[in-house]
Amino acid sequence: MDVKRVKDYLYWLYYQYQLVTCSYVLEPWEQSMFHTITVTVLAMVVYTAYVFVPIHVRLALQFFSQIFGPQPEEPSSITNRH
């Protein structure tokens, strides 16, 4: 891909974003406020997912391992016991 195609693709994505959010009808100062709020909310969602999702996944795994009991050992370690 050359630089012009990448640039055109990014412009197209931004145009699609403006069409979907209807921000093209806003005045420039309203657009900047809207984009600032949108980026801030998106950043907070990404940060929250980064911080809290692993904790919740770990807790869910602990919860389900308590419900279903400990996992069985591998067959090779069971047969080698004497």
Wavefront OBJ file of the C-alpha trace (Angstrom):
o trace
v 0.000 0.000 0.000
v 1.319 3.380 -0.849
v 0.959 6.461 1.303
v -1.827 7.979 -0.800
v -4.027 4.883 -0.462
v -3.510 4.787 3.304
v -4.275 8.495 3.545
v -7.418 8.088 1.427
v -8.513 5.126 3.550
v -8.070 7.122 6.766
v -10.049 10.003 5.287
v -12.771 7.534 4.294
v -12.874 6.087 7.829
v -13.151 9.576 9.310
v -15.925 10.384 6.829
v -17.795 7.224 7.844
v -17.361 8.175 11.502
v -18.847 11.602 10.802
v -21.773 10.091 8.926
v -22.543 7.532 11.621
v -22.344 10.048 14.469
v -23.957 12.870 12.437
v -21.143 15.127 13.611
v -20.779 16.645 10.138
v -23.785 18.875 10.863
v -22.142 20.409 13.926
v -20.222 23.647 13.955
v -16.433 23.349 14.289
v -16.370 24.162 18.009
v -19.196 21.671 18.591
v -17.317 19.036 16.611
v -14.198 19.519 18.716
v -16.224 19.203 21.933
v -18.027 16.128 20.609
v -14.778 14.462 19.511
v -13.121 15.301 22.837
v -15.970 13.740 24.801
v -16.055 10.698 22.501
v -12.305 10.096 22.787
v -12.439 10.592 26.573
v -15.266 8.079 27.003
v -13.540 5.588 24.697
v -10.267 5.962 26.627
v -12.072 5.385 29.935
v -13.763 2.250 28.579
v -10.451 0.854 27.309
v -8.697 1.651 30.603
v -11.490 0.098 32.652
v -11.445 -3.037 30.513
v -7.649 -3.255 30.831
v -7.719 -2.897 34.614
v -10.850 -4.759 35.690
v -11.550 -7.495 33.130
v -8.541 -9.661 34.119
v -9.584 -9.458 37.777
v -13.136 -10.542 36.967
v -11.937 -13.364 34.721
v -9.656 -14.656 37.508
v -12.498 -14.493 40.040
v -14.872 -16.259 37.653
v -12.331 -19.029 37.075
v -11.873 -19.451 40.828
v -15.642 -19.559 41.321
v -16.204 -22.181 38.632
v -13.251 -24.273 39.782
v -14.827 -24.399 43.253
v -18.161 -25.457 41.765
v -16.771 -28.168 39.487
v -14.014 -29.311 41.838
v -10.313 -29.622 41.238
v -9.147 -30.623 37.798
v -8.002 -34.247 37.461
v -4.310 -34.874 37.207
v -2.743 -35.891 33.930
v -2.946 -39.644 33.210
v 0.832 -40.040 33.065
v 1.270 -38.770 36.626
v -1.498 -41.082 37.914
v -0.061 -44.242 36.338
v 3.487 -43.552 37.553
v 2.549 -43.563 41.244
v 3.810 -46.567 43.192
l 1 2 3 4 5 6 7 8 9 10 11 12 13 14 15 16 17 18 19 20 21 22 23 24 25 26 27 28 29 30 31 32 33 34 35 36 37 38 39 40 41 42 43 44 45 46 47 48 49 50 51 52 53 54 55 56 57 58 59 60 61 62 63 64 65 66 67 68 69 70 71 72 73 74 75 76 77 78 79 80 81 82
